[in-house]
Amino acid sequence: MHIELPEKLYYSIGEVAKAFHVNNSLIRFWEKEFDVLKPKKNAKGNRKFTPEDIKHLKFIYHLVKERGFTLEGAKTHLKENKKQSLKTFEIIAKLESVKHKLITLKTNL
């Protein structure tokens, strides 16, 4: 999955939900379910997601939505294989990003 987010220090929950094409409530639910998601909250209580949170959300989205893991299965997978799986996922995501850019270039020619 390729998501379009500008480079910023913090993202609102609305921006994140729109980028992933899901509801805000799903992002809030995943925040409660997965320990790796720890968005900062401002004085009003609004969630502000960091780029690190976005990486974790991409991985969770991949496990749950694309690979079909249950929430418990995704939690277990994150705990047991966190380093190796996340690194592999990041490499695949970078390759998919390059592929997306190349396809865009090709269509523009």
C-alpha positions in Angstrom: 0.0 0.0 0.0 1.3 3.4 -1.0 0.1 6.3 1.2 0.6 10.0 0.4 1.5 12.1 3.4 3.6 15.3 3.3 6.8 15.3 5.4 5.8 16.8 8.8 6.7 16.2 12.4 3.2 15.5 13.4 0.0 14.3 11.7 -3.6 14.7 12.9 -5.8 11.6 13.2 -7.9 12.9 10.3 -4.8 13.1 8.0 -3.7 9.6 9.0 -7.2 8.1 8.5 -7.6 9.7 5.1 -4.1 8.5 4.0 -5.0 4.9 5.0 -8.6 5.1 3.7 -10.1 4.1 7.0 -12.2 5.7 9.7 -10.8 7.7 12.6 -12.3 5.2 14.9 -10.2 2.4 13.5 -7.0 4.4 14.1 -8.1 5.1 17.7 -9.0 1.4 18.2 -5.6 0.2 16.9 -4.0 2.7 19.2 -5.6 1.0 22.2 -4.9 -2.5 20.9 -1.2 -2.1 19.9 1.4 -1.0 22.4 3.7 0.3 19.6 1.3 3.1 18.8 1.9 6.0 21.1 0.7 9.2 19.5 1.3 12.4 21.5 -1.7 14.3 22.7 -2.0 18.1 22.9 -3.7 20.1 25.7 -7.1 19.5 24.0 -6.5 15.7 23.8 -6.0 15.7 20.0 -3.7 12.9 18.8 -0.6 13.9 17.0 1.1 11.0 15.1 4.8 11.1 14.5 6.5 9.5 11.4 7.5 6.6 13.6 3.8 6.0 14.5 3.0 6.1 10.8 5.6 3.4 10.1 4.0 1.2 12.8 0.5 2.0 11.4 1.7 0.9 7.9 2.9 -2.4 9.3 -0.2 -3.0 11.3 -2.3 -2.2 8.3 -0.3 -4.6 6.2 -0.7 -7.4 8.7 -4.4 -6.9 9.4 -5.8 -5.6 6.1 -3.5 -7.0 3.5 -2.3 -10.3 5.0 -5.5 -11.1 6.9 -4.0 -11.5 10.4 -6.4 -11.3 13.3 -5.7 -8.6 15.9 -4.3 -11.2 18.3 -2.2 -12.7 15.5 -0.9 -9.3 14.6 0.0 -8.5 18.2 1.8 -11.8 18.6 3.6 -11.3 15.3 4.7 -7.8 16.4 6.0 -9.1 19.7 7.9 -12.2 18.4 9.3 -10.9 15.2 9.2 -7.2 15.6 12.8 -6.3 14.4 13.1 -8.7 11.5 9.5 -8.3 10.2 9.5 -4.5 10.5 12.9 -4.3 8.7 11.7 -6.6 5.9 8.4 -4.6 5.6 10.3 -1.3 5.4 12.5 -2.6 2.6 9.4 -3.8 0.7 7.7 -0.5 1.3 10.7 1.4 -0.1 10.7 -0.8 -3.2 7.0 -0.3 -3.7 7.5 3.4 -3.4 10.2 3.3 -6.1 7.9 1.2 -8.3 5.1 3.7 -7.8 7.4 6.6 -8.8 8.6 4.7 -11.9 5.1 3.9 -13.0 4.1 7.5 -12.6 7.1 8.6 -14.6 6.3 6.1 -17.3 2.7 7.3 -17.6 3.8 10.9 -17.8 6.1 10.2 -20.8 
